[in-house]
């Protein structure tokens, strides 16, 4: 009886080990997952051109997207973005009075990035209409503001103590 019990346990462990293995993936599946991760990281690092902008045709928007991707590789845009990142890093640990002084630098850096990007996009595709490009840039700014405001709210919510934590502090 003991050998039978031993064989039964060994068989169940074998089946359990086979069940724990993930299903075989197709060769394209890992590449697709890697592509999604890369695209998500690029979206966070770079401004994302919206899929639709009021007053801009789909053809014009497609040209702007292609030119914008090339523009982000332009040295002047990279340098302007680095300067903006440096100003933001100074803001991180600044006091209230220092923040007021740095605020003008921050506005100037944002304007510099926008102008460098506009110039680079126009340089990459001269057929793009400036009015359409301005509308798209405004939409990108609005989208970026929404994302950063959402991140700030999420961070503030994580930092804020919950009602339970406040109650524990009062009782101790």
Phi, psi and omega in degrees: 000323180296319177297325179294318178296320178298315179296321179296317178294318180296320180293319181292324176293323178296314178294322179294322179293321177292323181290332182285340180289139178289156178296149181295137180264152177284158182299332182275341183296312178298324179293323179293319178296318179295322178296322179294319179295316181296316181295321179295319178294321179292325179293326178287324183280330185240154176293139182260130178283125181298156179286330179222137175226130182296129178090003179238129181288159180298322180295316179295319180295322178296318178296321180294320179299315180295315181293326180292320178299320177290324183294327179294342178270352180292140184296323180293323178291317178299317180295319179294321178292324177294319178296321178295320178296323179294319178295318179296323179293327176292327180290334188302315184247019182279151175278178183302314181292321179293324180297323179295322179291323183280340183302320179293322176297321180295316178298319179296320180294320178296316178297322180296318178296315181299314180295319178296320179292317177301314180298316182293321179294316179296325178292323181287326179214101184288347182278355181286133179284135183297324180296318178294319180296320178297317178297318180293319179296321177296319178295322177295319178296318178297316180296317180297320179297318179299317181294314181291323177296319177297321179293321179296317179296320180295318180294319179295321179293325178290324181283328184294132179289145179281168180297325179294319179297320179295320179294321178296321180293324180291325183280338182267000000 
